[in-house]
Amino acid sequence: MTEQFVTFGDNKLSVADIVDIASRKKTVRLSDSDSFGKKIQAGADFLDELLVDDGVIYGVTTGYGDSCTEPVALSLVNELPIHLSRFHGCGLGKHFDQQTTRAILATRLCSLSKGYSGVSYALLERLVLMLNEDVLPLIPEEGSVGASGDLTPLSYIARALIGEADVLFQGEFMPSAEAFGKLDVKPYKLRPKEALALMNGTAAMTAVACLNYIRAEYLTRLSSKVTSISCYALGGNPEHFDERLFDVKPHSGQQKVAEWIRGDLGVIEEKRNSNRLQDRYSIRCAPHIIGSLKDALPWLKETIENELNSSNDNPIIDPESRRVLHGGHFYGGHIAMAMDTLKTQVANLADLQDRQMALLMDQKVNNGLPANLSGAKADRKSVNHGFKAVQIGCSAWTAEALKLTMPASVFSRSTECHNQDKVSMGTIAARDCARVLELTEQVVISSLLAACQGAQLRAQLNQEQPPLAISKMAEDVGRDFNFLEEDRALEKELRFWLDEVEGKRWSLYSSR
Ligand SMILES: N[C@@H](Cc1ccc(O)cc1)C(=O)O
């Protein structure tokens, strides 16, 4: 039986771990190994010693960022973290949803558990409590440049800990102090450096990146499936996915997508001269389009997981070498690059499906199917419009997705008195990517419904059974989507199918 919790401390966490915590499939716990407890304690002790011995630690006895030249008297050291959490409480925009908020909490906990932030075991325990009891700070999405860490979004976690921020708890919004009260614990008292350690990293963007990655991975499969169904519906040429053809272009992800589509379309009889030797690119080049994303997935995952399992903080407190290491590990350049890349690849899937939709709708190119794939009977044809408006919707959603592909990482602004004079904008890239995914899922799901209807119409026209994998998928879709014969308002049904994608209704191809 697989474990129902994710353990923080000794092991590396994966993207899937964060997603499981975010969706409450798994709870969390700290490693009970001796070495982990000792490591965390050593960091906190080392910081205490430094405070006594040296008297100067950046962010503990100094102001923050460009204010690092401003000494803070020992008598004020305990107030400093509270101030940090307060003055960054200026985020705006929508709040992150519950899933993302859990992912952010877990991602920060992962970094702090590495043991190089000088935080106490008690802080980690409190974060565990918040995750397991689902005490969720309301974190505004906007206001991070993603290079002094996600300071502003993460400040809401710090302020929730001390009892000052609003949280969602047991379905109600309330001050965090009240939520903690219901759990019989007092607000947390931050130790010196702890607010900085909580805030000075990439947890918001990395959490969003984890959630994005899983959605994108699923979309490569779903888009491949829709391509197979569209190809059949259009009377396309299955030879475009020939194994030998793909042997000579050795991108493994592209080969895999071709293999999936080939498998869906079934055995091909030798058809050297079909009526159109070469289908249009949105069918013929689908493995190349979906495959470029598929080929990028391994390095995207590696990049996201490296960031997830990093000590993205400053300064790094290393009890082993007994050094305080000043650097810029709060800089989210890798996530910015990964998310800027991912969003362009995902938007290309929206575009691909929108083009396939265009082929399916248009009698000039759809090889004998009714206009707009209308399933209306003879004398009802004139009043019915099939998927016409759904296609128009797809074009709008695709345009909106494509518009968001402008890279965020090139919009660095010099800020904070030019201390932060080059920043990553990784959080914006990750949020853009999430929105592109949302829009692309809308396009893909609409294309799926249309393609299934197209496949049914093709089978009727040719008086045949579609290939097995295609009829199976079409049948499954048909269980919850009636053949579109008479016009009906489809919004509710489209929303239903979006939920099905979120819940990963189909397992889609056993080979990875
Ligand atoms: N990220 C900065 C710290 C900082 C914190 C808060 C600020 O408002 C500004 C800067 C550093 O580690 O150097």
PDBQT file of the ligand as one rigid body, heavy atoms in Angstrom, charges set to zero:
ROOT
HETATM    1  N1  LIG A 601      15.819  39.281  -0.504  1.00  0.00    +0.000 N 
HETATM    2  C1  LIG A 601      16.604  40.210   0.245  1.00  0.00    +0.000 C 
HETATM    3  C2  LIG A 601      15.920  40.545   1.516  1.00  0.00    +0.000 C 
HETATM    4  C3  LIG A 601      14.793  41.511   1.435  1.00  0.00    +0.000 A 
HETATM    5  C4  LIG A 601      13.698  41.319   2.240  1.00  0.00    +0.000 A 
HETATM    6  C5  LIG A 601      12.669  42.205   2.234  1.00  0.00    +0.000 A 
HETATM    7  C6  LIG A 601      12.721  43.311   1.412  1.00  0.00    +0.000 A 
HETATM    8  O1  LIG A 601      11.684  44.186   1.384  1.00  0.00    +0.000 OA
HETATM    9  C7  LIG A 601      13.780  43.518   0.597  1.00  0.00    +0.000 A 
HETATM   10  C8  LIG A 601      14.820  42.593   0.607  1.00  0.00    +0.000 A 
HETATM   11  C9  LIG A 601      17.953  39.591   0.511  1.00  0.00    +0.000 C 
HETATM   12  O2  LIG A 601      18.054  38.480   0.957  1.00  0.00    +0.000 OA
HETATM   13  O3  LIG A 601      18.939  40.222   0.296  1.00  0.00    +0.000 OA
ENDROOT
TORSDOF 0
